[in-house]
Amino acid sequence: MSVVRHIVLTLPVLACTFERANRSHVWAEPCPRTPLCCDVRRTEGTADLLTELHRGEPGFAPYLLTAWSPVLAAWDTVTLPDLARLLDEPLALRKPRTGHTASRQLTWHFAIRNTTSVELNDDHWFELTREVVDVTGIERDDDPAACRWAALRNTADGLDIVATVIRADGHWARLHNDAYFARSACWNFAHDHGLDGPPPITGMYHSSPAGPNRGISGSSS
């Protein structure tokens, strides 16, 4: 299994003057005592979210781990505004294709933090990313019209997956119970890789909707 090589994420020169005091993700709820702490939220601006996440941890150089498009693998660097523009392109095309203007809060963010003493490498994070985007409906396997997404390493112990919920064909993604299935993917991953931590609360986590076939693809659509 291969991982897209590191792509340096950069802010425009003017943006570097932003105050960098608040670097940590604000979790919507207290993080449960699980090996991988997960949180799903929706926001209104992809560019603002990427800028917020880029200020993740002092001394850690953020990078793009992988994304929906293998074309990005050919880039050495990408600015946050350019990445946001690429992620948002399906939103801009929605009205010409469907006649409907997209509504608000179309940026999807899944934050994962490793709370264990076991260090995860990029292969691990890549595997988990592919599972999450599949089971949530962000990008099902072999779906050429799926959502656009990017997996970002902004901290040493975590991963951020940012996506837009309008598909490439202009339709809404079907993300019913996406938080539930994303957390299930995290628990399955933690169990499969022997991460320490207590078992989940009964009834909180279930098997992936993909069933026993949880294979990981080494390439993006």
PyMOL commands that place a pseudoatom at each C-alpha (Angstrom):
pseudoatom trace, name=CA, resn=MET, resi=1, chain=A, elem=C, hetatm=0, pos=[0.000, 0.000, 0.000]
pseudoatom trace, name=CA, resn=SER, resi=2, chain=A, elem=C, hetatm=0, pos=[1.421, 3.356, -0.999]
pseudoatom trace, name=CA, resn=VAL, resi=3, chain=A, elem=C, hetatm=0, pos=[0.867, 6.796, 0.459]
pseudoatom trace, name=CA, resn=VAL, resi=4, chain=A, elem=C, hetatm=0, pos=[0.760, 10.027, -1.471]
pseudoatom trace, name=CA, resn=ARG, resi=5, chain=A, elem=C, hetatm=0, pos=[4.051, 11.780, -0.823]
pseudoatom trace, name=CA, resn=HIS, resi=6, chain=A, elem=C, hetatm=0, pos=[4.048, 14.764, 1.506]
pseudoatom trace, name=CA, resn=ILE, resi=7, chain=A, elem=C, hetatm=0, pos=[2.724, 17.945, -0.053]
pseudoatom trace, name=CA, resn=VAL, resi=8, chain=A, elem=C, hetatm=0, pos=[3.644, 21.066, 1.865]
pseudoatom trace, name=CA, resn=LEU, resi=9, chain=A, elem=C, hetatm=0, pos=[0.696, 23.259, 2.778]
pseudoatom trace, name=CA, resn=THR, resi=10, chain=A, elem=C, hetatm=0, pos=[1.461, 26.956, 2.772]
pseudoatom trace, name=CA, resn=LEU, resi=11, chain=A, elem=C, hetatm=0, pos=[-0.372, 30.110, 3.691]
pseudoatom trace, name=CA, resn=PRO, resi=12, chain=A, elem=C, hetatm=0, pos=[-0.116, 33.190, 1.479]
pseudoatom trace, name=CA, resn=VAL, resi=13, chain=A, elem=C, hetatm=0, pos=[2.520, 35.618, 2.726]
pseudoatom trace, name=CA, resn=LEU, resi=14, chain=A, elem=C, hetatm=0, pos=[-0.070, 38.094, 4.006]
pseudoatom trace, name=CA, resn=ALA, resi=15, chain=A, elem=C, hetatm=0, pos=[-1.894, 35.391, 5.913]
pseudoatom trace, name=CA, resn=CYS, resi=16, chain=A, elem=C, hetatm=0, pos=[1.213, 34.617, 7.947]
pseudoatom trace, name=CA, resn=THR, resi=17, chain=A, elem=C, hetatm=0, pos=[0.536, 37.702, 10.040]
pseudoatom trace, name=CA, resn=PHE, resi=18, chain=A, elem=C, hetatm=0, pos=[-2.624, 36.126, 11.538]
pseudoatom trace, name=CA, resn=GLU, resi=19, chain=A, elem=C, hetatm=0, pos=[-2.604, 35.637, 15.303]
pseudoatom trace, name=CA, resn=ARG, resi=20, chain=A, elem=C, hetatm=0, pos=[-1.679, 32.038, 16.088]
pseudoatom trace, name=CA, resn=ALA, resi=21, chain=A, elem=C, hetatm=0, pos=[-2.787, 31.915, 19.712]
pseudoatom trace, name=CA, resn=ASN, resi=22, chain=A, elem=C, hetatm=0, pos=[-5.615, 29.398, 19.403]
pseudoatom trace, name=CA, resn=ARG, resi=23, chain=A, elem=C, hetatm=0, pos=[-4.053, 26.338, 17.790]
pseudoatom trace, name=CA, resn=SER, resi=24, chain=A, elem=C, hetatm=0, pos=[-6.177, 23.488, 19.102]
pseudoatom trace, name=CA, resn=HIS, resi=25, chain=A, elem=C, hetatm=0, pos=[-9.373, 22.087, 17.653]
pseudoatom trace, name=CA, resn=VAL, resi=26, chain=A, elem=C, hetatm=0, pos=[-12.421, 22.939, 19.778]
pseudoatom trace, name=CA, resn=TRP, resi=27, chain=A, elem=C, hetatm=0, pos=[-14.256, 19.675, 20.278]
pseudoatom trace, name=CA, resn=ALA, resi=28, chain=A, elem=C, hetatm=0, pos=[-18.046, 19.854, 20.122]
pseudoatom trace, name=CA, resn=GLU, resi=29, chain=A, elem=C, hetatm=0, pos=[-18.384, 17.370, 22.990]
pseudoatom trace, name=CA, resn=PRO, resi=30, chain=A, elem=C, hetatm=0, pos=[-16.010, 16.001, 25.647]
pseudoatom trace, name=CA, resn=CYS, resi=31, chain=A, elem=C, hetatm=0, pos=[-13.793, 13.392, 24.057]
pseudoatom trace, name=CA, resn=PRO, resi=32, chain=A, elem=C, hetatm=0, pos=[-14.825, 9.871, 25.143]
pseudoatom trace, name=CA, resn=ARG, resi=33, chain=A, elem=C, hetatm=0, pos=[-12.202, 7.530, 26.579]
pseudoatom trace, name=CA, resn=THR, resi=34, chain=A, elem=C, hetatm=0, pos=[-11.443, 5.718, 23.339]
pseudoatom trace, name=CA, resn=PRO, resi=35, chain=A, elem=C, hetatm=0, pos=[-8.117, 5.091, 21.571]
pseudoatom trace, name=CA, resn=LEU, resi=36, chain=A, elem=C, hetatm=0, pos=[-9.052, 7.404, 18.708]
pseudoatom trace, name=CA, resn=CYS, resi=37, chain=A, elem=C, hetatm=0, pos=[-11.049, 10.461, 19.698]
pseudoatom trace, name=CA, resn=CYS, resi=38, chain=A, elem=C, hetatm=0, pos=[-13.274, 11.605, 16.819]
pseudoatom trace, name=CA, resn=ASP, resi=39, chain=A, elem=C, hetatm=0, pos=[-15.443, 14.627, 16.099]
pseudoatom trace, name=CA, resn=VAL, resi=40, chain=A, elem=C, hetatm=0, pos=[-17.600, 15.536, 13.084]
pseudoatom trace, name=CA, resn=ARG, resi=41, chain=A, elem=C, hetatm=0, pos=[-18.820, 19.046, 12.322]
pseudoatom trace, name=CA, resn=ARG, resi=42, chain=A, elem=C, hetatm=0, pos=[-20.094, 21.182, 9.453]
pseudoatom trace, name=CA, resn=THR, resi=43, chain=A, elem=C, hetatm=0, pos=[-18.891, 24.711, 8.680]
pseudoatom trace, name=CA, resn=GLU, resi=44, chain=A, elem=C, hetatm=0, pos=[-19.697, 27.392, 6.126]
pseudoatom trace, name=CA, resn=GLY, resi=45, chain=A, elem=C, hetatm=0, pos=[-16.253, 28.181, 4.735]
pseudoatom trace, name=CA, resn=THR, resi=46, chain=A, elem=C, hetatm=0, pos=[-13.649, 25.748, 3.434]
pseudoatom trace, name=CA, resn=ALA, resi=47, chain=A, elem=C, hetatm=0, pos=[-10.884, 28.367, 3.255]
pseudoatom trace, name=CA, resn=ASP, resi=48, chain=A, elem=C, hetatm=0, pos=[-11.513, 29.576, 6.809]
pseudoatom trace, name=CA, resn=LEU, resi=49, chain=A, elem=C, hetatm=0, pos=[-11.517, 26.010, 8.127]
pseudoatom trace, name=CA, resn=LEU, resi=50, chain=A, elem=C, hetatm=0, pos=[-8.246, 25.130, 6.392]
pseudoatom trace, name=CA, resn=THR, resi=51, chain=A, elem=C, hetatm=0, pos=[-6.633, 28.264, 7.806]
pseudoatom trace, name=CA, resn=GLU, resi=52, chain=A, elem=C, hetatm=0, pos=[-7.860, 27.410, 11.298]
pseudoatom trace, name=CA, resn=LEU, resi=53, chain=A, elem=C, hetatm=0, pos=[-6.550, 23.861, 11.100]
pseudoatom trace, name=CA, resn=HIS, resi=54, chain=A, elem=C, hetatm=0, pos=[-3.201, 24.974, 9.671]
pseudoatom trace, name=CA, resn=ARG, resi=55, chain=A, elem=C, hetatm=0, pos=[-2.389, 26.596, 13.018]
pseudoatom trace, name=CA, resn=GLY, resi=56, chain=A, elem=C, hetatm=0, pos=[-2.550, 23.234, 14.700]
pseudoatom trace, name=CA, resn=GLU, resi=57, chain=A, elem=C, hetatm=0, pos=[0.653, 22.668, 16.683]
pseudoatom trace, name=CA, resn=PRO, resi=58, chain=A, elem=C, hetatm=0, pos=[3.813, 24.700, 17.291]
pseudoatom trace, name=CA, resn=GLY, resi=59, chain=A, elem=C, hetatm=0, pos=[6.845, 23.052, 15.736]
pseudoatom trace, name=CA, resn=PHE, resi=60, chain=A, elem=C, hetatm=0, pos=[4.845, 20.700, 13.510]
pseudoatom trace, name=CA, resn=ALA, resi=61, chain=A, elem=C, hetatm=0, pos=[4.952, 21.388, 9.768]
pseudoatom trace, name=CA, resn=PRO, resi=62, chain=A, elem=C, hetatm=0, pos=[1.460, 20.703, 8.340]
pseudoatom trace, name=CA, resn=TYR, resi=63, chain=A, elem=C, hetatm=0, pos=[1.212, 18.643, 5.174]
pseudoatom trace, name=CA, resn=LEU, resi=64, chain=A, elem=C, hetatm=0, pos=[-1.351, 17.087, 2.879]
pseudoatom trace, name=CA, resn=LEU, resi=65, chain=A, elem=C, hetatm=0, pos=[-1.338, 13.324, 3.369]
pseudoatom trace, name=CA, resn=THR, resi=66, chain=A, elem=C, hetatm=0, pos=[-3.678, 12.327, 0.549]
pseudoatom trace, name=CA, resn=ALA, resi=67, chain=A, elem=C, hetatm=0, pos=[-6.759, 13.597, -1.292]
pseudoatom trace, name=CA, resn=TRP, resi=68, chain=A, elem=C, hetatm=0, pos=[-9.501, 12.709, -3.750]
pseudoatom trace, name=CA, resn=SER, resi=69, chain=A, elem=C, hetatm=0, pos=[-7.282, 13.505, -6.734]
pseudoatom trace, name=CA, resn=PRO, resi=70, chain=A, elem=C, hetatm=0, pos=[-3.999, 11.770, -7.587]
pseudoatom trace, name=CA, resn=VAL, resi=71, chain=A, elem=C, hetatm=0, pos=[-3.086, 14.904, -9.548]
pseudoatom trace, name=CA, resn=LEU, resi=72, chain=A, elem=C, hetatm=0, pos=[-2.244, 16.599, -6.263]
pseudoatom trace, name=CA, resn=ALA, resi=73, chain=A, elem=C, hetatm=0, pos=[0.514, 14.036, -5.764]
pseudoatom trace, name=CA, resn=ALA, resi=74, chain=A, elem=C, hetatm=0, pos=[2.474, 15.741, -8.530]
pseudoatom trace, name=CA, resn=TRP, resi=75, chain=A, elem=C, hetatm=0, pos=[2.573, 19.035, -6.644]
pseudoatom trace, name=CA, resn=ASP, resi=76, chain=A, elem=C, hetatm=0, pos=[5.391, 19.910, -4.275]
pseudoatom trace, name=CA, resn=THR, resi=77, chain=A, elem=C, hetatm=0, pos=[3.390, 22.600, -2.475]
pseudoatom trace, name=CA, resn=VAL, resi=78, chain=A, elem=C, hetatm=0, pos=[-0.161, 23.875, -2.455]
pseudoatom trace, name=CA, resn=THR, resi=79, chain=A, elem=C, hetatm=0, pos=[-1.460, 27.051, -0.848]
pseudoatom trace, name=CA, resn=LEU, resi=80, chain=A, elem=C, hetatm=0, pos=[-4.503, 26.847, 1.373]
pseudoatom trace, name=CA, resn=PRO, resi=81, chain=A, elem=C, hetatm=0, pos=[-6.572, 29.155, -0.880]
pseudoatom trace, name=CA, resn=ASP, resi=82, chain=A, elem=C, hetatm=0, pos=[-5.796, 26.952, -3.891]
pseudoatom trace, name=CA, resn=LEU, resi=83, chain=A, elem=C, hetatm=0, pos=[-6.724, 23.806, -1.988]
pseudoatom trace, name=CA, resn=ALA, resi=84, chain=A, elem=C, hetatm=0, pos=[-9.952, 25.435, -0.792]
pseudoatom trace, name=CA, resn=ARG, resi=85, chain=A, elem=C, hetatm=0, pos=[-10.806, 26.508, -4.341]
pseudoatom trace, name=CA, resn=LEU, resi=86, chain=A, elem=C, hetatm=0, pos=[-10.310, 22.988, -5.663]
pseudoatom trace, name=CA, resn=LEU, resi=87, chain=A, elem=C, hetatm=0, pos=[-12.417, 21.488, -2.886]
pseudoatom trace, name=CA, resn=ASP, resi=88, chain=A, elem=C, hetatm=0, pos=[-15.179, 24.028, -3.499]
pseudoatom trace, name=CA, resn=GLU, resi=89, chain=A, elem=C, hetatm=0, pos=[-15.397, 23.674, -7.283]
pseudoatom trace, name=CA, resn=PRO, resi=90, chain=A, elem=C, hetatm=0, pos=[-18.423, 21.319, -7.174]
pseudoatom trace, name=CA, resn=LEU, resi=91, chain=A, elem=C, hetatm=0, pos=[-20.263, 23.934, -5.073]
pseudoatom trace, name=CA, resn=ALA, resi=92, chain=A, elem=C, hetatm=0, pos=[-19.695, 26.602, -7.704]
pseudoatom trace, name=CA, resn=LEU, resi=93, chain=A, elem=C, hetatm=0, pos=[-20.888, 24.239, -10.450]
pseudoatom trace, name=CA, resn=ARG, resi=94, chain=A, elem=C, hetatm=0, pos=[-24.045, 23.130, -8.628]
pseudoatom trace, name=CA, resn=LYS, resi=95, chain=A, elem=C, hetatm=0, pos=[-26.354, 25.922, -9.835]
pseudoatom trace, name=CA, resn=PRO, resi=96, chain=A, elem=C, hetatm=0, pos=[-25.463, 25.650, -13.555]
pseudoatom trace, name=CA, resn=ARG, resi=97, chain=A, elem=C, hetatm=0, pos=[-25.903, 21.876, -13.405]
pseudoatom trace, name=CA, resn=THR, resi=98, chain=A, elem=C, hetatm=0, pos=[-29.019, 21.620, -11.235]
pseudoatom trace, name=CA, resn=GLY, resi=99, chain=A, elem=C, hetatm=0, pos=[-30.599, 25.088, -11.230]
pseudoatom trace, name=CA, resn=HIS, resi=100, chain=A, elem=C, hetatm=0, pos=[-30.358, 25.185, -7.444]
pseudoatom trace, name=CA, resn=THR, resi=101, chain=A, elem=C, hetatm=0, pos=[-28.042, 27.309, -5.329]
pseudoatom trace, name=CA, resn=ALA, resi=102, chain=A, elem=C, hetatm=0, pos=[-26.188, 25.350, -2.682]
pseudoatom trace, name=CA, resn=SER, resi=103, chain=A, elem=C, hetatm=0, pos=[-27.192, 26.105, 0.900]
pseudoatom trace, name=CA, resn=ARG, resi=104, chain=A, elem=C, hetatm=0, pos=[-24.925, 26.845, 3.846]
pseudoatom trace, name=CA, resn=GLN, resi=105, chain=A, elem=C, hetatm=0, pos=[-22.602, 24.661, 5.935]
pseudoatom trace, name=CA, resn=LEU, resi=106, chain=A, elem=C, hetatm=0, pos=[-21.353, 22.586, 3.043]
pseudoatom trace, name=CA, resn=THR, resi=107, chain=A, elem=C, hetatm=0, pos=[-17.857, 21.940, 4.410]
pseudoatom trace, name=CA, resn=TRP, resi=108, chain=A, elem=C, hetatm=0, pos=[-17.497, 18.664, 6.307]
pseudoatom trace, name=CA, resn=HIS, resi=109, chain=A, elem=C, hetatm=0, pos=[-14.742, 18.196, 8.881]
pseudoatom trace, name=CA, resn=PHE, resi=110, chain=A, elem=C, hetatm=0, pos=[-13.760, 14.986, 10.639]
pseudoatom trace, name=CA, resn=ALA, resi=111, chain=A, elem=C, hetatm=0, pos=[-11.071, 15.408, 13.291]
pseudoatom trace, name=CA, resn=ILE, resi=112, chain=A, elem=C, hetatm=0, pos=[-9.238, 12.401, 14.755]
pseudoatom trace, name=CA, resn=ARG, resi=113, chain=A, elem=C, hetatm=0, pos=[-6.831, 12.429, 17.692]
pseudoatom trace, name=CA, resn=ASN, resi=114, chain=A, elem=C, hetatm=0, pos=[-4.739, 9.465, 18.785]
pseudoatom trace, name=CA, resn=THR, resi=115, chain=A, elem=C, hetatm=0, pos=[-5.015, 9.292, 22.579]
pseudoatom trace, name=CA, resn=THR, resi=116, chain=A, elem=C, hetatm=0, pos=[-2.789, 6.236, 22.978]
pseudoatom trace, name=CA, resn=SER, resi=117, chain=A, elem=C, hetatm=0, pos=[0.942, 5.841, 23.475]
pseudoatom trace, name=CA, resn=VAL, resi=118, chain=A, elem=C, hetatm=0, pos=[1.210, 4.006, 20.134]
pseudoatom trace, name=CA, resn=GLU, resi=119, chain=A, elem=C, hetatm=0, pos=[2.596, 6.213, 17.373]
pseudoatom trace, name=CA, resn=LEU, resi=120, chain=A, elem=C, hetatm=0, pos=[0.759, 5.986, 14.053]
pseudoatom trace, name=CA, resn=ASN, resi=121, chain=A, elem=C, hetatm=0, pos=[2.728, 6.486, 10.846]
pseudoatom trace, name=CA, resn=ASP, resi=122, chain=A, elem=C, hetatm=0, pos=[1.479, 7.863, 7.538]
pseudoatom trace, name=CA, resn=ASP, resi=123, chain=A, elem=C, hetatm=0, pos=[0.546, 4.395, 6.280]
pseudoatom trace, name=CA, resn=HIS, resi=124, chain=A, elem=C, hetatm=0, pos=[-1.764, 3.985, 9.267]
pseudoatom trace, name=CA, resn=TRP, resi=125, chain=A, elem=C, hetatm=0, pos=[-3.368, 7.398, 8.798]
pseudoatom trace, name=CA, resn=PHE, resi=126, chain=A, elem=C, hetatm=0, pos=[-3.757, 6.724, 5.084]
pseudoatom trace, name=CA, resn=GLU, resi=127, chain=A, elem=C, hetatm=0, pos=[-5.518, 3.422, 5.762]
pseudoatom trace, name=CA, resn=LEU, resi=128, chain=A, elem=C, hetatm=0, pos=[-7.864, 5.051, 8.274]
pseudoatom trace, name=CA, resn=THR, resi=129, chain=A, elem=C, hetatm=0, pos=[-8.620, 7.909, 5.874]
pseudoatom trace, name=CA, resn=ARG, resi=130, chain=A, elem=C, hetatm=0, pos=[-9.640, 5.546, 3.100]
pseudoatom trace, name=CA, resn=GLU, resi=131, chain=A, elem=C, hetatm=0, pos=[-11.927, 3.657, 5.463]
pseudoatom trace, name=CA, resn=VAL, resi=132, chain=A, elem=C, hetatm=0, pos=[-13.576, 6.830, 6.798]
pseudoatom trace, name=CA, resn=VAL, resi=133, chain=A, elem=C, hetatm=0, pos=[-14.297, 8.412, 3.403]
pseudoatom trace, name=CA, resn=ASP, resi=134, chain=A, elem=C, hetatm=0, pos=[-15.740, 5.097, 2.215]
pseudoatom trace, name=CA, resn=VAL, resi=135, chain=A, elem=C, hetatm=0, pos=[-18.055, 4.242, 5.108]
pseudoatom trace, name=CA, resn=THR, resi=136, chain=A, elem=C, hetatm=0, pos=[-19.350, 7.796, 5.549]
pseudoatom trace, name=CA, resn=GLY, resi=137, chain=A, elem=C, hetatm=0, pos=[-20.273, 8.209, 1.892]
pseudoatom trace, name=CA, resn=ILE, resi=138, chain=A, elem=C, hetatm=0, pos=[-17.759, 10.974, 1.186]
pseudoatom trace, name=CA, resn=GLU, resi=139, chain=A, elem=C, hetatm=0, pos=[-16.098, 8.777, -1.441]
pseudoatom trace, name=CA, resn=ARG, resi=140, chain=A, elem=C, hetatm=0, pos=[-17.404, 5.286, -1.963]
pseudoatom trace, name=CA, resn=ASP, resi=141, chain=A, elem=C, hetatm=0, pos=[-15.090, 2.941, -3.806]
pseudoatom trace, name=CA, resn=ASP, resi=142, chain=A, elem=C, hetatm=0, pos=[-15.272, 3.288, -7.600]
pseudoatom trace, name=CA, resn=ASP, resi=143, chain=A, elem=C, hetatm=0, pos=[-17.501, 6.380, -7.505]
pseudoatom trace, name=CA, resn=PRO, resi=144, chain=A, elem=C, hetatm=0, pos=[-16.161, 8.909, -10.058]
pseudoatom trace, name=CA, resn=ALA, resi=145, chain=A, elem=C, hetatm=0, pos=[-18.703, 11.559, -9.000]
pseudoatom trace, name=CA, resn=ALA, resi=146, chain=A, elem=C, hetatm=0, pos=[-17.941, 11.426, -5.276]
pseudoatom trace, name=CA, resn=CYS, resi=147, chain=A, elem=C, hetatm=0, pos=[-17.205, 14.361, -2.996]
pseudoatom trace, name=CA, resn=ARG, resi=148, chain=A, elem=C, hetatm=0, pos=[-13.863, 16.093, -3.007]
pseudoatom trace, name=CA, resn=TRP, resi=149, chain=A, elem=C, hetatm=0, pos=[-11.835, 15.704, 0.172]
pseudoatom trace, name=CA, resn=ALA, resi=150, chain=A, elem=C, hetatm=0, pos=[-8.372, 16.143, 1.625]
pseudoatom trace, name=CA, resn=ALA, resi=151, chain=A, elem=C, hetatm=0, pos=[-6.640, 14.452, 4.565]
pseudoatom trace, name=CA, resn=LEU, resi=152, chain=A, elem=C, hetatm=0, pos=[-4.356, 16.836, 6.433]
pseudoatom trace, name=CA, resn=ARG, resi=153, chain=A, elem=C, hetatm=0, pos=[-1.722, 16.244, 9.097]
pseudoatom trace, name=CA, resn=ASN, resi=154, chain=A, elem=C, hetatm=0, pos=[-1.773, 19.368, 11.241]
pseudoatom trace, name=CA, resn=THR, resi=155, chain=A, elem=C, hetatm=0, pos=[-0.610, 17.815, 14.523]
pseudoatom trace, name=CA, resn=ALA, resi=156, chain=A, elem=C, hetatm=0, pos=[1.706, 14.968, 15.489]
pseudoatom trace, name=CA, resn=ASP, resi=157, chain=A, elem=C, hetatm=0, pos=[-1.116, 12.949, 17.069]
pseudoatom trace, name=CA, resn=GLY, resi=158, chain=A, elem=C, hetatm=0, pos=[-3.992, 13.663, 14.736]
pseudoatom trace, name=CA, resn=LEU, resi=159, chain=A, elem=C, hetatm=0, pos=[-5.581, 13.869, 11.323]
pseudoatom trace, name=CA, resn=ASP, resi=160, chain=A, elem=C, hetatm=0, pos=[-8.162, 16.201, 9.780]
pseudoatom trace, name=CA, resn=ILE, resi=161, chain=A, elem=C, hetatm=0, pos=[-10.333, 15.170, 6.849]
pseudoatom trace, name=CA, resn=VAL, resi=162, chain=A, elem=C, hetatm=0, pos=[-11.987, 18.105, 5.095]
pseudoatom trace, name=CA, resn=ALA, resi=163, chain=A, elem=C, hetatm=0, pos=[-14.598, 17.598, 2.368]
pseudoatom trace, name=CA, resn=THR, resi=164, chain=A, elem=C, hetatm=0, pos=[-17.393, 19.417, 0.611]
pseudoatom trace, name=CA, resn=VAL, resi=165, chain=A, elem=C, hetatm=0, pos=[-20.757, 17.655, 0.697]
pseudoatom trace, name=CA, resn=ILE, resi=166, chain=A, elem=C, hetatm=0, pos=[-21.804, 18.501, -2.861]
pseudoatom trace, name=CA, resn=ARG, resi=167, chain=A, elem=C, hetatm=0, pos=[-20.705, 15.722, -5.181]
pseudoatom trace, name=CA, resn=ALA, resi=168, chain=A, elem=C, hetatm=0, pos=[-18.923, 16.237, -8.483]
pseudoatom trace, name=CA, resn=ASP, resi=169, chain=A, elem=C, hetatm=0, pos=[-22.250, 15.605, -10.265]
pseudoatom trace, name=CA, resn=GLY, resi=170, chain=A, elem=C, hetatm=0, pos=[-23.859, 18.507, -8.385]
pseudoatom trace, name=CA, resn=HIS, resi=171, chain=A, elem=C, hetatm=0, pos=[-25.991, 16.359, -6.070]
pseudoatom trace, name=CA, resn=TRP, resi=172, chain=A, elem=C, hetatm=0, pos=[-25.903, 16.191, -2.294]
pseudoatom trace, name=CA, resn=ALA, resi=173, chain=A, elem=C, hetatm=0, pos=[-23.827, 13.405, -0.793]
pseudoatom trace, name=CA, resn=ARG, resi=174, chain=A, elem=C, hetatm=0, pos=[-25.814, 10.881, 1.212]
pseudoatom trace, name=CA, resn=LEU, resi=175, chain=A, elem=C, hetatm=0, pos=[-24.201, 11.229, 4.618]
pseudoatom trace, name=CA, resn=HIS, resi=176, chain=A, elem=C, hetatm=0, pos=[-26.869, 9.713, 6.840]
pseudoatom trace, name=CA, resn=ASN, resi=177, chain=A, elem=C, hetatm=0, pos=[-25.333, 8.837, 10.238]
pseudoatom trace, name=CA, resn=ASP, resi=178, chain=A, elem=C, hetatm=0, pos=[-21.902, 9.870, 8.966]
pseudoatom trace, name=CA, resn=ALA, resi=179, chain=A, elem=C, hetatm=0, pos=[-20.593, 10.625, 12.456]
pseudoatom trace, name=CA, resn=TYR, resi=180, chain=A, elem=C, hetatm=0, pos=[-21.758, 7.232, 13.685]
pseudoatom trace, name=CA, resn=PHE, resi=181, chain=A, elem=C, hetatm=0, pos=[-20.066, 5.335, 10.864]
pseudoatom trace, name=CA, resn=ALA, resi=182, chain=A, elem=C, hetatm=0, pos=[-16.900, 7.438, 11.048]
pseudoatom trace, name=CA, resn=ARG, resi=183, chain=A, elem=C, hetatm=0, pos=[-16.522, 6.619, 14.743]
pseudoatom trace, name=CA, resn=SER, resi=184, chain=A, elem=C, hetatm=0, pos=[-17.192, 2.973, 13.950]
pseudoatom trace, name=CA, resn=ALA, resi=185, chain=A, elem=C, hetatm=0, pos=[-14.359, 3.051, 11.432]
pseudoatom trace, name=CA, resn=CYS, resi=186, chain=A, elem=C, hetatm=0, pos=[-12.057, 4.506, 14.082]
pseudoatom trace, name=CA, resn=TRP, resi=187, chain=A, elem=C, hetatm=0, pos=[-12.949, 1.814, 16.590]
pseudoatom trace, name=CA, resn=ASN, resi=188, chain=A, elem=C, hetatm=0, pos=[-12.508, -0.944, 13.992]
pseudoatom trace, name=CA, resn=PHE, resi=189, chain=A, elem=C, hetatm=0, pos=[-9.114, 0.479, 13.101]
pseudoatom trace, name=CA, resn=ALA, resi=190, chain=A, elem=C, hetatm=0, pos=[-8.061, 0.723, 16.753]
pseudoatom trace, name=CA, resn=HIS, resi=191, chain=A, elem=C, hetatm=0, pos=[-9.166, -2.869, 17.367]
pseudoatom trace, name=CA, resn=ASP, resi=192, chain=A, elem=C, hetatm=0, pos=[-7.468, -4.208, 14.229]
pseudoatom trace, name=CA, resn=HIS, resi=193, chain=A, elem=C, hetatm=0, pos=[-4.176, -2.506, 15.097]
pseudoatom trace, name=CA, resn=GLY, resi=194, chain=A, elem=C, hetatm=0, pos=[-4.179, -3.376, 18.791]
pseudoatom trace, name=CA, resn=LEU, resi=195, chain=A, elem=C, hetatm=0, pos=[-4.240, 0.173, 20.107]
pseudoatom trace, name=CA, resn=ASP, resi=196, chain=A, elem=C, hetatm=0, pos=[-4.548, 0.296, 23.868]
pseudoatom trace, name=CA, resn=GLY, resi=197, chain=A, elem=C, hetatm=0, pos=[-7.655, 1.689, 25.515]
pseudoatom trace, name=CA, resn=PRO, resi=198, chain=A, elem=C, hetatm=0, pos=[-10.955, 0.438, 26.942]
pseudoatom trace, name=CA, resn=PRO, resi=199, chain=A, elem=C, hetatm=0, pos=[-13.609, -1.247, 24.780]
pseudoatom trace, name=CA, resn=PRO, resi=200, chain=A, elem=C, hetatm=0, pos=[-16.397, 0.949, 23.438]
pseudoatom trace, name=CA, resn=ILE, resi=201, chain=A, elem=C, hetatm=0, pos=[-19.621, 1.454, 25.367]
pseudoatom trace, name=CA, resn=THR, resi=202, chain=A, elem=C, hetatm=0, pos=[-22.152, -1.192, 24.369]
pseudoatom trace, name=CA, resn=GLY, resi=203, chain=A, elem=C, hetatm=0, pos=[-24.312, 0.034, 21.531]
pseudoatom trace, name=CA, resn=MET, resi=204, chain=A, elem=C, hetatm=0, pos=[-22.114, 3.013, 20.639]
pseudoatom trace, name=CA, resn=TYR, resi=205, chain=A, elem=C, hetatm=0, pos=[-20.049, 1.398, 17.885]
pseudoatom trace, name=CA, resn=HIS, resi=206, chain=A, elem=C, hetatm=0, pos=[-21.108, -1.121, 15.276]
pseudoatom trace, name=CA, resn=SER, resi=207, chain=A, elem=C, hetatm=0, pos=[-19.505, -2.797, 12.311]
pseudoatom trace, name=CA, resn=SER, resi=208, chain=A, elem=C, hetatm=0, pos=[-18.785, -0.811, 9.196]
pseudoatom trace, name=CA, resn=PRO, resi=209, chain=A, elem=C, hetatm=0, pos=[-21.726, -0.681, 6.753]
pseudoatom trace, name=CA, resn=ALA, resi=210, chain=A, elem=C, hetatm=0, pos=[-19.241, -2.051, 4.224]
pseudoatom trace, name=CA, resn=GLY, resi=211, chain=A, elem=C, hetatm=0, pos=[-19.470, -5.353, 6.104]
pseudoatom trace, name=CA, resn=PRO, resi=212, chain=A, elem=C, hetatm=0, pos=[-16.553, -7.788, 6.159]
pseudoatom trace, name=CA, resn=ASN, resi=213, chain=A, elem=C, hetatm=0, pos=[-15.076, -6.360, 2.962]
pseudoatom trace, name=CA, resn=ARG, resi=214, chain=A, elem=C, hetatm=0, pos=[-13.047, -3.542, 4.473]
pseudoatom trace, name=CA, resn=GLY, resi=215, chain=A, elem=C, hetatm=0, pos=[-10.193, -3.566, 1.994]
pseudoatom trace, name=CA, resn=ILE, resi=216, chain=A, elem=C, hetatm=0, pos=[-8.206, -0.384, 1.468]
pseudoatom trace, name=CA, resn=SER, resi=217, chain=A, elem=C, hetatm=0, pos=[-7.557, 1.087, -1.919]
pseudoatom trace, name=CA, resn=GLY, resi=218, chain=A, elem=C, hetatm=0, pos=[-4.126, 2.564, -2.501]
pseudoatom trace, name=CA, resn=SER, resi=219, chain=A, elem=C, hetatm=0, pos=[-5.346, 5.213, -4.929]
pseudoatom trace, name=CA, resn=SER, resi=220, chain=A, elem=C, hetatm=0, pos=[-7.946, 7.965, -5.005]
pseudoatom trace, name=CA, resn=SER, resi=221, chain=A, elem=C, hetatm=0, pos=[-10.675, 8.417, -7.569]
for i in range(1, 221): cmd.bond("trace and resi %d" % i, "trace and resi %d" % (i + 1))
show_as sticks, trace
zoom trace
